[in-house]
Amino acid sequence: MPYTWALLIALQPDGEPVAKVVFIHGFSDHCNRYYELFPDLATRGIEVHGFDQRGWGRSVHKDSEKGLTGPTSLVISDIVSVIKTQLSSSTPLFIIGHSMGGGEALTLASDPQYEDLVKDIRGWVLESPFIAFPKGFEPSKITEFFGRLIGKVLPHLHRWSGLPPEDLTRDPEVVKSIKADKLCHDTGTYEGLAGMLDRTAALNEGKAKLNKGVKSLWLGHGTVDKGTSYEESKKWFERQTQLEDKTFKTYEGWYHMLHSDLPEGRPVFAKDVGDWILARVGPEGVKAKL
């Protein structure tokens, strides 16, 4: 399956960066939709790299490529290939994953074959990660069964899987922009659906266990998330008793897209993420950028 990932150096700080970030976007999304988050991090000395995943955003050149992610093994290897391009310097590297991208980040962090790579990553930031569907939005067992079955027989068959933009953010202007954005096509495949179901099941059932090389983890989730489950994120987080450096941040009343919820909240979220990253790159970096 031919694919050239579209890497975007979203923003570079003035001077030498104190940290780097590789950002993994969510379902039916692309790396140009993260509003104040990227520039706010860059102004604090954090270099941000984002890319459009296979089947999404600018990686799609024709309709048949929409949602054509391939199996989980290919999804994770794509992410790894991008991460490796940023491991060439001594600058601490962090991974940020939003929604589907958060679940993918955890899948990577739990995959034994990437244990050595995980050791080189300073920290993991999860924004509304897809660990489970929210209550009332779960697919039926029949849908899951036939989704996995069709994924094996007709893996590239398209499936519309859109969420109402009104369920993702409380900002009406962002809702309008999602509806108008042709790169947000809401078109997945049955292979992609099966992969997401398998990844969430592995996380929920404890089959996917974080590699020992995971040093630090931050998880932020809104209590009114209609895209992924706040409750299951918290339960997963509380099970990670082996991790000494971990933080769970509750955003009371916030929706799924913390980075583009109400305008007054976006700087709060960006500051929370930036503060956490800078606190883990040494006292000089923190002193200079706080």
C-alpha positions in Angstrom: 0.0 0.0 0.0 1.9 3.1 -1.1 2.0 5.9 1.4 4.2 9.0 2.0 3.4 10.5 5.3 3.0 14.3 5.3 5.4 15.6 8.0 4.8 19.1 9.1 7.3 21.0 11.4 4.3 22.8 12.9 6.4 25.4 14.7 10.0 25.8 15.8 10.9 28.0 18.8 13.3 30.9 18.6 16.8 29.5 19.5 17.6 26.0 20.5 14.5 23.9 21.7 14.5 22.6 25.2 12.2 19.7 24.2 10.6 18.2 21.1 7.1 16.8 20.5 5.8 14.4 18.0 2.0 14.8 17.8 -0.4 12.0 16.8 -3.8 13.2 15.7 -7.2 11.6 16.1 -9.8 10.0 13.8 -11.0 12.0 10.8 -8.5 14.7 11.7 -5.2 16.2 10.6 -2.3 18.1 12.1 -3.4 21.5 11.0 -6.4 21.6 13.4 -4.7 22.1 16.8 -5.3 25.8 17.3 -3.3 27.5 20.1 -1.7 24.3 21.3 1.2 24.1 18.8 2.2 27.8 18.9 1.8 28.0 22.7 4.2 25.1 23.1 6.7 26.7 20.6 6.8 30.0 22.4 8.0 28.1 25.5 10.9 26.4 23.7 9.1 23.2 22.6 9.6 22.2 19.0 6.4 20.6 17.6 6.2 18.0 14.8 2.9 16.8 13.5 2.0 14.5 10.6 -1.1 13.4 8.8 -1.6 9.7 9.3 -2.1 7.2 6.5 -5.7 7.5 5.3 -6.2 11.0 6.8 -5.6 14.6 6.0 -3.1 15.4 3.3 -1.9 11.8 3.0 -5.1 11.2 1.0 -4.9 11.9 -2.7 -8.0 10.1 -4.0 -11.2 8.9 -2.5 -10.2 5.3 -2.4 -7.4 6.2 0.1 -9.7 7.7 2.7 -9.5 5.9 6.0 -7.1 3.3 4.5 -5.0 3.0 7.5 -4.0 -0.6 7.2 -3.8 -3.0 10.2 -2.6 -1.9 13.6 1.0 -3.1 12.9 1.2 -0.7 10.0 -0.4 2.2 11.9 2.2 1.8 14.6 5.2 1.3 12.3 4.2 4.6 10.5 4.2 6.4 13.8 7.6 4.8 14.7 9.1 5.9 11.4 8.2 9.6 12.3 9.4 9.3 15.9 12.8 7.9 14.7 13.4 11.1 12.6 13.3 13.1 15.8 15.6 10.9 17.9 18.8 12.1 16.3 19.5 14.8 18.8 20.0 15.0 22.5 16.8 17.1 22.9 14.3 15.3 25.1 11.4 13.9 23.0 7.8 13.7 24.1 4.8 12.0 22.4 1.4 13.6 22.4 -1.6 11.6 21.2 -5.2 12.9 20.9 -8.2 10.6 20.9 -7.5 7.7 18.4 -3.9 9.0 18.4 -3.8 8.6 22.2 -4.9 5.0 22.0 -2.2 4.4 19.3 0.4 6.0 21.5 -0.5 3.6 24.3 -0.4 0.7 21.9 3.1 1.7 20.9 4.2 2.2 24.5 2.9 -1.3 25.3 4.4 -3.1 22.3 7.4 -5.3 23.4 9.0 -5.0 19.9 9.5 -1.3 20.5 10.8 -1.5 24.0 14.2 0.0 23.1 12.5 2.9 21.3 10.2 3.6 24.3 13.2 4.0 26.5 14.4 6.9 24.4 11.1 8.8 24.9 11.0 11.2 27.8 7.3 11.3 28.4 3.8 10.6 27.0 0.9 13.1 26.9 -2.6 11.7 26.3 -5.4 14.1 25.4 -8.8 12.4 25.6 -7.3 9.0 24.6 -9.4 6.4 22.9 -9.4 3.7 25.6 -13.1 3.1 25.4 -16.3 4.4 23.9 -18.3 6.7 26.2 -21.4 5.4 27.9 -24.4 5.4 25.6 -22.2 5.5 22.5 -20.8 2.0 22.5 -21.3 -0.2 19.4 -23.4 -3.2 19.9 -21.9 -6.7 20.1 -23.4 -7.5 16.8 -21.7 -4.5 15.2 -18.4 -5.4 16.7 -18.7 -9.0 15.5 -19.6 -8.2 12.0 -17.2 -5.3 11.9 -14.3 -7.5 12.7 -15.6 -10.2 10.3 -15.9 -7.7 7.4 -12.5 -6.3 8.3 -11.0 -9.7 7.5 -13.0 -10.4 4.3 -13.2 -6.9 2.9 -10.6 -4.9 4.8 -10.7 -1.8 2.5 -14.5 -1.5 2.4 -15.4 2.0 3.4 -17.5 2.8 6.4 -18.8 6.2 7.4 -18.0 6.7 11.1 -18.6 10.4 11.7 -19.4 12.0 15.1 -21.5 15.1 15.2 -19.1 18.1 15.5 -21.4 19.5 18.2 -20.4 16.5 20.3 -16.7 17.3 20.0 -16.5 20.9 21.1 -18.6 23.6 22.7 -17.3 26.3 20.4 -19.8 26.9 17.6 -17.0 28.4 15.3 -15.0 25.2 15.6 -18.1 23.2 14.8 -18.5 25.2 11.6 -14.9 24.8 10.7 -15.1 21.0 11.1 -18.1 20.8 8.9 -16.4 22.9 6.2 -13.0 21.1 6.4 -12.9 18.6 3.4 -9.9 16.9 5.0 -12.1 15.7 7.9 -13.9 13.1 5.8 -15.3 10.8 8.5 -14.6 7.8 6.3 -13.0 4.8 7.8 -12.6 1.2 6.7 -13.7 -2.0 8.3 -10.0 -3.0 8.8 -9.5 0.3 10.6 -12.6 -0.3 12.7 -11.4 -3.8 13.7 -8.0 -2.4 14.6 -9.4 0.3 16.8 -11.7 -2.3 18.5 -8.8 -4.6 19.1 -6.6 -1.9 20.5 -9.2 -0.6 23.0 -10.0 -4.2 24.1 -6.3 -4.9 24.7 -6.0 -1.7 26.8 -9.2 -2.3 28.8 -8.5 -6.0 29.4 -5.0 -5.4 30.5 -3.5 -7.4 27.6 -1.5 -4.3 26.5 0.8 -3.4 29.4 3.1 -0.4 29.3 6.8 -1.2 28.6 9.1 -0.7 31.6 10.8 2.0 29.6 7.9 4.4 30.0 9.2 7.1 32.3 6.4 9.7 32.7 2.8 10.0 31.6 0.2 12.7 31.7 -3.5 12.1 30.8 -6.1 14.9 30.4 -9.8 14.2 29.9 -13.0 16.2 29.9 -16.0 15.0 31.9 -18.5 15.6 29.1 -16.5 13.8 26.4 -18.9 12.2 23.9 -16.1 10.8 21.7 -14.1 8.7 24.2 -14.8 7.6 27.8 -13.6 9.8 30.7 -14.5 7.1 33.2 -12.6 4.3 31.4 -9.5 6.6 30.9 -9.4 7.2 34.7 -9.8 3.5 35.4 -7.0 2.7 33.0 -4.8 5.4 34.6 -5.5 4.1 38.1 -4.4 0.6 37.1 -0.9 1.9 36.1 0.4 1.4 39.7 4.0 0.6 38.4 4.4 4.2 37.1 5.8 6.6 39.7 5.6 9.8 37.5 2.0 10.0 36.3 -0.6 12.8 36.3 -4.3 12.7 35.6 -6.0 16.0 34.9 -9.8 16.3 35.0 -11.4 19.1 32.9 -14.8 19.5 34.4 -17.5 20.1 31.8 -15.2 20.1 28.9 -15.9 18.2 25.7 -13.7 15.9 23.6 -11.3 18.3 21.9 -9.6 20.0 24.8 -7.3 21.8 22.4 -10.3 23.5 20.7 -13.0 23.6 23.2 -14.1 27.0 24.4 -11.6 29.8 23.5 -11.0 30.8 27.1 -10.0 27.2 27.9 -7.5 26.6 25.1 -4.6 28.5 26.8 -5.3 26.6 30.0 -4.9 23.3 28.3 -1.8 24.4 26.4 -0.2 25.7 29.6 -1.0 22.4 31.5 0.7 20.4 28.8 3.6 22.8 28.5 4.2 23.0 32.2 4.3 19.2 32.5 6.8 18.9 29.7 9.1 21.6 30.9 9.1 20.2 34.4 10.8 17.1 32.9 13.6 18.7 30.8 15.7 20.0 33.6 15.7 23.1 35.8 17.4 25.4 33.3 14.8 24.8 30.7 12.0 25.3 33.2 13.4 28.5 34.6 13.9 29.9 31.1 10.4 29.2 29.8 7.9 29.2 32.6 
